[in-house]
Amino acid sequence: MSEGAHPGPGQSAIHRWGLEWPQDPSAIHQPVLVANGESDRMVPSQNSVDLARRVPNGELVLYPDAGHGGIFQFHRQFVETALEFLERQ
């Protein structure tokens, strides 16, 4: 961001979220499908990897060469993956 520029509402929300005390996802007992783009600038892929690892029943899907809209960029693959995930539950 250039000097003097003000963050937009989305950037402000992400900044505030980043300052919050971490929650304990191990308390989530439902299966969780974590999907992200490999090149997401808003939610870094490492955060998704960490979340899927910390949720007891987490499953991770990272879409290559995709950003924050990875599930839209790879919508066919995401729908197929999500339906398979739901069928296993």
Number of C-alpha atoms within 10 A of each C-alpha: 6 6 5 6 7 10 12 8 9 10 12 12 11 12 12 10 11 10 8 8 7 8 7 10 14 13 10 13 11 11 15 17 17 17 22 25 24 20 18 18 10 11 15 15 20 12 11 20 18 12 19 20 16 15 20 16 14 20 17 16 19 19 21 12 11 17 21 18 15 21 19 14 15 14 12 11 13 17 13 11 15 15 11 11 14 12 8 7 7
